[in-house]
Amino acid sequence: PRQFKIPDWFLNRKKDHKDGRYSQVVSNALDMKLRDDLERLKKIRNHRGLRHYWG
């Protein structure tokens, strides 16, 4: 998508935590990234992570 001059706000992976890049992630990779993000938020005891932890 970046090669076709699509703006950053349109991509589904904004400011990746590990590398700081914007990207478009599809299918299973998106589920895996979301799971990794939630696990990281739970680990650092973030409010959003705690809400997922509590159910």
MOPAC internal coordinates of N, CA, C and O (Angstrom, degrees):
PM7 1SCF
backbone

  N    0.0000 0     0.00 0     0.00 0    0    0    0
  C    1.4464 1     0.00 0     0.00 0    1    0    0
  C    1.5316 1   113.02 1     0.00 0    2    1    0
  O    1.2310 1   120.09 1   147.67 1    3    2    1
  N    1.3215 1   117.43 1   -32.33 1    3    2    1
  C    1.4644 1   119.24 1  -179.03 1    5    3    2
  C    1.5219 1   111.30 1   -66.37 1    6    5    3
  O    1.2310 1   119.98 1   149.29 1    7    6    5
  N    1.3283 1   117.65 1   -30.71 1    7    6    5
  C    1.4608 1   120.47 1  -179.21 1    9    7    6
  C    1.5259 1   111.78 1   -70.04 1   10    9    7
  O    1.2310 1   120.19 1   160.94 1   11   10    9
  N    1.3398 1   117.24 1   -19.06 1   11   10    9
  C    1.4554 1   121.28 1   179.16 1   13   11   10
  C    1.5228 1   112.06 1   -99.12 1   14   13   11
  O    1.2310 1   120.57 1  -163.43 1   15   14   13
  N    1.3445 1   116.51 1    16.57 1   15   14   13
  C    1.4703 1   123.60 1   176.17 1   17   15   14
  C    1.5343 1   112.80 1    62.75 1   18   17   15
  O    1.2310 1   120.42 1  -144.76 1   19   18   17
  N    1.3294 1   116.81 1    35.24 1   19   18   17
  C    1.4575 1   120.53 1   175.27 1   21   19   18
  C    1.5276 1   107.73 1   -78.45 1   22   21   19
  O    1.2310 1   119.84 1   -46.50 1   23   22   21
  N    1.3421 1   117.91 1   133.50 1   23   22   21
  C    1.4636 1   120.32 1  -176.33 1   25   23   22
  C    1.5304 1   112.42 1   -64.54 1   26   25   23
  O    1.2310 1   121.04 1   -25.65 1   27   26   25
  N    1.3246 1   115.61 1   154.35 1   27   26   25
  C    1.4636 1   121.36 1  -177.59 1   29   27   26
  C    1.5240 1   112.88 1   -61.36 1   30   29   27
  O    1.2310 1   120.11 1   144.65 1   31   30   29
  N    1.3297 1   117.39 1   -35.35 1   31   30   29
  C    1.4550 1   119.86 1  -176.82 1   33   31   30
  C    1.5215 1   112.28 1   -67.02 1   34   33   31
  O    1.2310 1   119.64 1   165.22 1   35   34   33
  N    1.3292 1   118.30 1   -14.78 1   35   34   33
  C    1.4626 1   121.93 1  -177.82 1   37   35   34
  C    1.5295 1   112.10 1   -87.35 1   38   37   35
  O    1.2310 1   119.94 1   163.59 1   39   38   37
  N    1.3220 1   117.72 1   -16.41 1   39   38   37
  C    1.4610 1   121.22 1  -177.69 1   41   39   38
  C    1.5268 1   110.55 1   -78.63 1   42   41   39
  O    1.2310 1   120.46 1   -26.13 1   43   42   41
  N    1.3410 1   116.72 1   153.87 1   43   42   41
  C    1.4606 1   119.22 1  -175.03 1   45   43   42
  C    1.5223 1   113.81 1   -90.74 1   46   45   43
  O    1.2310 1   119.18 1   177.26 1   47   46   45
  N    1.3114 1   119.17 1    -2.74 1   47   46   45
  C    1.4695 1   121.87 1   177.90 1   49   47   46
  C    1.5160 1   107.96 1  -125.60 1   50   49   47
  O    1.2310 1   120.88 1   -87.85 1   51   50   49
  N    1.3249 1   115.93 1    92.15 1   51   50   49
  C    1.4556 1   120.92 1  -176.20 1   53   51   50
  C    1.5190 1   110.27 1   -94.69 1   54   53   51
  O    1.2310 1   120.34 1   -50.84 1   55   54   53
  N    1.3382 1   116.96 1   129.16 1   55   54   53
  C    1.4618 1   122.68 1   174.36 1   57   55   54
  C    1.5269 1   111.15 1    49.78 1   58   57   55
  O    1.2310 1   120.72 1  -111.71 1   59   58   57
  N    1.3152 1   116.24 1    68.29 1   59   58   57
  C    1.4577 1   121.42 1   178.87 1   61   59   58
  C    1.5229 1   109.88 1   -53.93 1   62   61   59
  O    1.2310 1   120.21 1   -42.10 1   63   62   61
  N    1.3156 1   117.20 1   137.90 1   63   62   61
  C    1.4671 1   121.54 1  -174.59 1   65   63   62
  C    1.5197 1   112.14 1   -64.93 1   66   65   63
  O    1.2310 1   120.18 1   143.84 1   67   66   65
  N    1.3300 1   117.25 1   -36.16 1   67   66   65
  C    1.4645 1   120.12 1  -175.30 1   69   67   66
  C    1.5238 1   113.19 1   -79.18 1   70   69   67
  O    1.2310 1   120.10 1   136.32 1   71   70   69
  N    1.3348 1   117.42 1   -43.68 1   71   70   69
  C    1.4668 1   118.44 1  -175.32 1   73   71   70
  C    1.5292 1   114.15 1  -117.71 1   74   73   71
  O    1.2310 1   119.54 1   173.15 1   75   74   73
  N    1.3415 1   118.48 1    -6.85 1   75   74   73
  C    1.4526 1   121.47 1   175.58 1   77   75   74
  C    1.5176 1   114.99 1    73.15 1   78   77   75
  O    1.2310 1   120.20 1  -161.21 1   79   78   77
  N    1.3340 1   117.23 1    18.79 1   79   78   77
  C    1.4650 1   120.75 1  -178.20 1   81   79   78
  C    1.5223 1   111.16 1  -104.05 1   82   81   79
  O    1.2310 1   121.33 1   -24.51 1   83   82   81
  N    1.3183 1   115.06 1   155.49 1   83   82   81
  C    1.4516 1   121.82 1   172.77 1   85   83   82
  C    1.5239 1   107.70 1   -91.09 1   86   85   83
  O    1.2310 1   120.25 1   -39.94 1   87   86   85
  N    1.3356 1   117.13 1   140.06 1   87   86   85
  C    1.4604 1   118.97 1   179.89 1   89   87   86
  C    1.5205 1   110.37 1  -155.62 1   90   89   87
  O    1.2310 1   120.99 1   -13.18 1   91   90   89
  N    1.3107 1   115.72 1   166.82 1   91   90   89
  C    1.4564 1   123.33 1   175.26 1   93   91   90
  C    1.5210 1   106.83 1  -110.47 1   94   93   91
  O    1.2310 1   120.36 1   -64.66 1   95   94   93
  N    1.3201 1   116.91 1   115.34 1   95   94   93
  C    1.4582 1   122.31 1  -177.98 1   97   95   94
  C    1.5213 1   107.96 1  -109.28 1   98   97   95
  O    1.2310 1   120.26 1   -40.08 1   99   98   97
  N    1.3252 1   117.10 1   139.92 1   99   98   97
  C    1.4622 1   120.35 1  -176.59 1  101   99   98
  C    1.5240 1   111.41 1  -121.18 1  102  101   99
  O    1.2310 1   121.20 1   -26.83 1  103  102  101
  N    1.3092 1   115.31 1   153.17 1  103  102  101
  C    1.4583 1   126.58 1   167.19 1  105  103  102
  C    1.5251 1   114.14 1    52.16 1  106  105  103
  O    1.2310 1   120.09 1    56.89 1  107  106  105
  N    1.3164 1   117.43 1  -123.11 1  107  106  105
  C    1.4648 1   121.97 1  -173.75 1  109  107  106
  C    1.5213 1   112.11 1   -64.47 1  110  109  107
  O    1.2310 1   120.31 1   146.95 1  111  110  109
  N    1.3032 1   117.02 1   -33.05 1  111  110  109
  C    1.4650 1   120.09 1   179.56 1  113  111  110
  C    1.5301 1   110.37 1   -64.57 1  114  113  111
  O    1.2310 1   120.38 1   144.41 1  115  114  113
  N    1.3336 1   116.88 1   -35.59 1  115  114  113
  C    1.4617 1   120.47 1   178.77 1  117  115  114
  C    1.5246 1   110.54 1   -65.99 1  118  117  115
  O    1.2310 1   120.13 1   136.60 1  119  118  117
  N    1.3307 1   117.35 1   -43.40 1  119  118  117
  C    1.4624 1   120.93 1   177.39 1  121  119  118
  C    1.5237 1   111.07 1   -61.48 1  122  121  119
  O    1.2310 1   120.83 1   137.96 1  123  122  121
  N    1.3155 1   116.02 1   -42.04 1  123  122  121
  C    1.4558 1   120.67 1  -179.42 1  125  123  122
  C    1.5359 1   111.02 1   -65.78 1  126  125  123
  O    1.2310 1   120.14 1   137.55 1  127  126  125
  N    1.3330 1   117.34 1   -42.45 1  127  126  125
  C    1.4689 1   121.13 1   178.81 1  129  127  126
  C    1.5288 1   110.64 1   -63.58 1  130  129  127
  O    1.2310 1   120.63 1   138.20 1  131  130  129
  N    1.3431 1   116.39 1   -41.80 1  131  130  129
  C    1.4572 1   120.36 1   179.19 1  133  131  130
  C    1.5256 1   110.47 1   -63.29 1  134  133  131
  O    1.2310 1   120.13 1   136.65 1  135  134  133
  N    1.3283 1   117.35 1   -43.35 1  135  134  133
  C    1.4572 1   121.48 1   178.40 1  137  135  134
  C    1.5288 1   110.84 1   -62.58 1  138  137  135
  O    1.2310 1   120.64 1   137.27 1  139  138  137
  N    1.3225 1   116.38 1   -42.73 1  139  138  137
  C    1.4680 1   120.34 1   178.23 1  141  139  138
  C    1.5289 1   111.47 1   -63.00 1  142  141  139
  O    1.2310 1   120.76 1   138.76 1  143  142  141
  N    1.3388 1   116.15 1   -41.24 1  143  142  141
  C    1.4634 1   120.01 1   178.60 1  145  143  142
  C    1.5260 1   111.16 1   -62.56 1  146  145  143
  O    1.2310 1   120.54 1   135.83 1  147  146  145
  N    1.3342 1   116.56 1   -44.17 1  147  146  145
  C    1.4569 1   119.85 1  -179.37 1  149  147  146
  C    1.5243 1   111.42 1   -66.23 1  150  149  147
  O    1.2310 1   120.13 1   141.60 1  151  150  149
  N    1.3189 1   117.35 1   -38.40 1  151  150  149
  C    1.4664 1   120.18 1   177.06 1  153  151  150
  C    1.5288 1   110.79 1   -64.48 1  154  153  151
  O    1.2310 1   120.30 1   140.84 1  155  154  153
  N    1.3315 1   117.03 1   -39.16 1  155  154  153
  C    1.4608 1   120.60 1   177.76 1  157  155  154
  C    1.5300 1   110.55 1   -64.94 1  158  157  155
  O    1.2310 1   120.44 1   138.39 1  159  158  157
  N    1.3451 1   116.76 1   -41.61 1  159  158  157
  C    1.4600 1   120.24 1   179.09 1  161  159  158
  C    1.5247 1   111.30 1   -65.61 1  162  161  159
  O    1.2310 1   120.23 1   141.98 1  163  162  161
  N    1.3315 1   117.16 1   -38.02 1  163  162  161
  C    1.4668 1   120.36 1   176.39 1  165  163  162
  C    1.5220 1   110.61 1   -64.63 1  166  165  163
  O    1.2310 1   120.85 1   139.90 1  167  166  165
  N    1.3169 1   115.98 1   -40.10 1  167  166  165
  C    1.4638 1   120.98 1  -177.08 1  169  167  166
  C    1.5282 1   111.71 1   -65.11 1  170  169  167
  O    1.2310 1   120.42 1   140.11 1  171  170  169
  N    1.3372 1   116.80 1   -39.89 1  171  170  169
  C    1.4622 1   119.57 1  -179.25 1  173  171  170
  C    1.5260 1   111.97 1   -88.30 1  174  173  171
  O    1.2310 1   120.72 1  -176.07 1  175  174  173
  N    1.3425 1   116.23 1     3.93 1  175  174  173
  C    1.4667 1   123.27 1   176.70 1  177  175  174
  C    1.5245 1   112.27 1    60.61 1  178  177  175
  O    1.2310 1   120.71 1  -138.55 1  179  178  177
  N    1.3216 1   116.24 1    41.45 1  179  178  177
  C    1.4530 1   123.25 1   175.97 1  181  179  178
  C    1.5306 1   108.65 1   -73.47 1  182  181  179
  O    1.2310 1   119.89 1   -25.19 1  183  182  181
  N    1.3354 1   117.82 1   154.81 1  183  182  181
  C    1.4627 1   121.38 1  -179.15 1  185  183  182
  C    1.5276 1   111.38 1   -58.68 1  186  185  183
  O    1.2310 1   120.23 1   133.78 1  187  186  185
  N    1.3170 1   117.16 1   -46.22 1  187  186  185
  C    1.4680 1   120.89 1   179.50 1  189  187  186
  C    1.5311 1   110.65 1   -63.54 1  190  189  187
  O    1.2310 1   120.25 1   139.85 1  191  190  189
  N    1.3102 1   117.14 1   -40.15 1  191  190  189
  C    1.4528 1   120.97 1   178.05 1  193  191  190
  C    1.5146 1   112.18 1   -65.40 1  194  193  191
  O    1.2310 1   120.43 1   140.46 1  195  194  193
  N    1.3244 1   116.79 1   -39.54 1  195  194  193
  C    1.4589 1   120.34 1   178.72 1  197  195  194
  C    1.5239 1   111.52 1   -66.89 1  198  197  195
  O    1.2310 1   119.85 1   143.27 1  199  198  197
  N    1.3119 1   117.90 1   -36.73 1  199  198  197
  C    1.4635 1   119.76 1   177.02 1  201  199  198
  C    1.5199 1   110.84 1   -62.55 1  202  201  199
  O    1.2310 1   119.95 1   141.81 1  203  202  201
  N    1.3319 1   117.70 1   -38.19 1  203  202  201
  C    1.4621 1   120.55 1   176.52 1  205  203  202
  C    1.5250 1   110.51 1   -70.39 1  206  205  203
  O    1.2310 1   120.29 1   144.32 1  207  206  205
  N    1.3100 1   117.05 1   -35.68 1  207  206  205
  C    1.4598 1   121.66 1   179.87 1  209  207  206
  C    1.5292 1   110.71 1   -65.07 1  210  209  207
  O    1.2310 1   120.71 1   137.42 1  211  210  209
  N    1.3300 1   116.25 1   -42.58 1  211  210  209
  C    1.4552 1   120.79 1  -178.44 1  213  211  210
  C    1.5224 1   112.24 1   -74.04 1  214  213  211
  O    1.2310 1   120.16 1   160.75 1  215  214  213
  N    1.3249 1   117.30 1   -19.25 1  215  214  213
  C    1.4616 1   120.35 1   176.44 1  217  215  214
  C    1.4689 1   111.13 1   106.01 1  218  217  215
  O    1.2310 1   120.10 1   180.00 1  219  218  217

